[in-house]
Amino acid sequence: MKTTDEYLDSARRVFAKLTASPKECLSRAELVEMVGETDYQLVRGALLATEKVETAAGRAGGLTVKRAQGNRREWGQAADVKARRYLDDQVRDSSNDEMAIRHLSVIYDRWPQSRIAEALSVSQATVSNWLRTGIVNLKYSEALSKLHKELTTTSGGEKSTATPQAGGLRPDDTQYGDWLRAELDGQGINAVDLAARTGIHINTILSLLEGRTEKPQQRTRQRIEKALQSAQPAGVGPIQQRPVVEDTWYYIGLQWTNEEIEQVPDEPGVYIIHDRLGRPAYIGVAHKGAGGIRARLRKHNELRWTSDRRVAYSFSYALAGRMPSSDPSQLAKSLEKLLIKFMGNAILINERDVEDLTA
């Protein structure tokens, strides 16, 4: 795309020809011949912005020198300022539009349309239309820029047509995500805005909204609630109208990031690393004397295979010392339900609806 000065030079040349012509008028065809079809609209708009010319009567798309008292047939500094201001605005908007569609294309190489739509709080049809036409609503340029930066400076994952499910969550398990979605809608912000406000990775926010992470760890929850200046009601869930049970002994479907790993307590327990499709890729145990689950996850994070997002996409864990019951029968029941949740998308013959693990 040309610079403002190049368009301005074209506008000056056209004005000089206009004032030199016998009728002080040029048709659309004559203008296109001078500046080209591509630049015609911009140059014509700049000339009209000077208020020294007007649309030629009877010549669609043509221009004529304005016959108004005091209108000198000279370009002058005032005309230069007005034309430049117009061109600066047009060139900037065009550049922003080109940058926005470039950012969207890079994001689409990594994420399906449905996930992009979730991040921006728009419909999937809107994202599809942007990709088809190559024109993005400039309202979303900043959000796309932030999302592009987030995904290109960190491991954003590979493109997948399927929504990864880590942890086999049911509708009753996604009350936090339901509450968060309602808060974002009510405050008129999207997931990208929330990620920028909190410093939390966009994948973590989306995992909560999409129901792939059951609930956030404590530090993540605090940062979200501080940014929104709101907290999930302690009495009832916003959608299911059932008590919200704060189980801090297990977490399902957390994103495989340093931020999430560092929030895991240094306590003994069991953990599972899920692949991109939510299937168990690794099952491990952490003993008290070995530094706990966090230490084990840190060691895994140093290995080559965990850098591949297809293999290490998310993780789940349960803390042995915080399990809800010491009664063998109740403990066995809780463990069974936990294991079913841990299995994610693995096929289980005895799979059934699993309520909260304290039942």
N, C-alpha and C positions, 0 to 999 in steps of 0.2 A: 504494500500500500504506500502511496506517495505521502510526502510530508505536507504540513500546512503551508510552508513557503512555496512548494511546487504548485499547489492548488491556487495559492494567492497570485502567483505569476500568471497563471492561466486566466484568472479573473481580470487582472489588469489588462492583459492583451485583448480580451473580449470587449472590455469597456472602451479601450482605445479605438477598436474597430467600430463599435456602436456609435461613438461620437463623431467618427470620421465619415460614416456612411451618409448618403444624401438624406435618407428618411429617418436616420437615427434609429433604425430598427433591424433586427436580425431574426430570421425564422429558426425553428428548432433544427431543421436540417443544416442550416449554416453554422449554428452553434456546435452541433455534433461534429461537423467537418473540422471545426477549429480545435476542439478539445477531446473528441472521441466519445463514444457511447458510454464507456465506463465512468468517465469523469463528469459527464454532462450534468447530472442532477446536483452534484456537490458544487460545481462552479456556478451553475445557475442560482442555487440557493445562496451562495456567498454574494453574488451580485445583487440579488433582491434584498439581502440583509443590509446593504449599504444605503438603501432607500433612495438611490440615485436612478434606479431603473424600475420598471414595472412590467407586468405581463402584457405582451403586445395584443391589442384588440384584434380578434379575428385570426390570430395565428397561435394556435394551441402549442404551448411549450416555447414560444418565441419571447423575445425581450425588446423593449423600447426604452429610450431615455425618458425619464419622468419629466413631463412638462409642467413643472411647478415653479412658482415664483421663488427666486433665490437659489434654484438648483444650478450650480455652476457645472460646466462640462469638463471638469477636472476631477481626477481621482481623489487627491487630497488625503491628509492624515486621518481625518474622521472616517472616511470610507475604508481606509486600510485597517483601522481598529475594529470597526464593525464586522468587516469580512473575516478578519483573523479570528475574532471571537466565535463567530459562527463555525468556521472551519475547525478550530480547536475542539469545540464541543462534538462535532460530527466525527472527526478522526478519532477522538478519545473513545466515544461510544462504539465505533466500529472496531477499534483495537480490543476493547473490553469484550465485545461479542466474540471476536475471533479467539481470544484467550480463553473465554468461558467454554466454548465448544471444544477447544484443544484439551482443557482440563477434564471435561466430561468424557472425552474419548479415552483418555488415559485411565480414568476411574472405571469406565465400562470394560476395559481390558482385564480388570481385576474383579469387578463385582457385577452381578446380574442387575437388570433394570429394577427389579423389585426392591433390592437392597439400597440402591441409589435413591429410589423414591422414599423409602423409609427414613433415610438419613436427612433428606431435605423437606420432609413432610409434604410431599406432593403425590399425585397419583402416578401409577406406572405408565398410564397413557401419556401423561405430560412428558415424562422422560423419553418415552419412545418417539414422541413428536419432535423433541429437541434433536435427537439423534438423526431422525429422518430428514428434517429440514435444514439442520445445521445452524439453527437460530435458537439461542437460549435467552429466556427472560433475564434482563440484566439485574433484576432484583436478587437473583440467586448467584451472581458472579462471585461475590465475596465468599459465600458458603462453599462453592465449588473450588475456589482457590485454596481455602483452608483444608478441605477434604483431600484435594490433590497433594498438598504439602504433607499432610498426615500419612498418606499412603505411600508416597515416594521416599520419605525420609525414614520410615519404619517398615517393618514387614507387614504389609496389608493383606497378604494372602493372594491366592490365584483365583482366576475367574471360575465360577462354578454355577451351573444352571440349577443345581439343587440347593435348598437352604439347609446348611449343616445343623444337625440336631445333636447337641451334646448333653446327654444325661436323661433322655426319655421323659421329659416333663409333660404333665397333663395340664388342662386348663386351670385346675385348682392350685397348681404350683406356681402360677405366673401372676399372682396378685400384685407383686411389686412392679412388674412391667406394666400391668394395667393402670396402676396408680401413676406411674411415671409418664405414660402416654397421655393420660388425662391432664396432668400438670403442664406438659409441654404444649398441648393444644390450647389449654386455658390461658397460658401466658404468651401464646403466639410465637414460640421459638421452636427450632428444630434440633435434631440430634447433633448436628455440626456445631450449632451455637453452644449447646450444653457442653460438648467436648472442649470447646475453646475456653469457656468460662471456668471449667473445673480442672483442666489439664489432664483429664482422663482420656485414654485412647478411644477413638470413635468406635472401634470394634466392641469394646466393653459396653458402651452405651447401647449399641444396636443389639447386642446379645440379650440385654435386659428387655428391650422393647419387643424383640422378636420371640421372647419366651425361651431362649436357649440357655440362659442363666437364670436360675430360680430366684436368687436374691444376691445383692452385692455384699461384699465383705465390709467390715465396719468403717475403714477409712474411706472407701469409695462411697459408701452411703452418706457419710458426713459431708463429703465434698459436694455431692449432688444436692443434698438438702440445704447446704449453705448457699449454693449458687441459685437455687430456686426459692430460697427463703420460705421453705415449706417442708413438712415432714409427713411421711405416710401415717395416717391415723392408726393408733395402737388398738383401737377397738374392733373395727370391722374392715374387711377388704372392700375396695370400691366397686368391684364387679360381682363377686360371688356372695357378698353379704355374710361372710363367715368369719369367726375370730382369726386375727392374724397371730400365728404362733411364731415367736422368735426363737428358732432353733439355731444355736451358734455352734453346734457340735458337728455339723456337716454342711458342705456347700457343693452345689452341682453346676457343672458347665461353665466354669470360670475361664476367661481367655488366657491362653498361654503367653503371658507377657511378664516382664520383670516386675512391673507395677503390682500385678496380682500375686505373683509368687512371694514378694517381699511382705505381703500382708498376712501370709499363712503363719500361724503360731508355731513356735519351736516345741511342739508336743508330739508324743507318740501317736500313731494311728495308721490308717491305710489310705491309699490314694490311687487314682486311675488317670492315665493320660489318654485323651480321646483323639482320634484322627479327625480329618475334616468332615467326614460323614457321621461323626458321633459314635463310631465304634471304638471299643477299648483297644488301644495300641500297646499299653504297658500297665501292669498292675504291680504295686509295690507296697512295702510295709516299712514304717520308720519306728525304731526302738528308742526308748528314753535315753539311753546312754550314747546314741549316735547323733544327737542333735535335733531329732524330731523331723516332722514332715518338711518344714521349710528347707532344712539342710539337704535333705534328699532331693527336693525339687531343684535347688540351686545346682547340685552336681549334675543332674540330668540336663539342665539348661546349658551346661558347658559342653555337652556332647554334640557331635555333628548332626546326628539324626533328628534332634529336637529343633534344629534351625529350619527344617523343612515343614512349612505350615500344613502340608498335606498329611503329615504324620503326627505332629504335635500341634493340634489346633486349640484344644482346651483341656481342662483338668477338673477333677472332682476329688474331694477328700472328706474323711471323717476322723474326728479326734477321739481316741479310745477313752481318755479320762473324762470326757463330757457326755458319754452316752447316757440316755435318759433313765435307765433302770438297771439295778443290780440283780433283779429277779431273773433267773435263767430263762424262763419261758417268755417273759416280756422282751428280754434282750434278744433272744433268738428271732422273735417276731419283728423287732425293729431292724435287725440285721438283714432279714430276708427282704424287707421292703427297700432298705437302702441298696442292697445288691441289685434289685430290679431297676432302681433308678440309675445306678452306676452303669448298667449295661447299655444304656443309650439306645442306639439303633440295632443292636444285636437281636437276632430272632430268639424269642423265648417261648417255649410251649406253654409254660405256666404263668405267662404275663397276665396281669389283671390290674384293675384300677388301684392305685396306691395313694392313700391319703397322707396326712402328715405323719411323720415317723414317731410321734409320741403317743399315737393311738394304741 
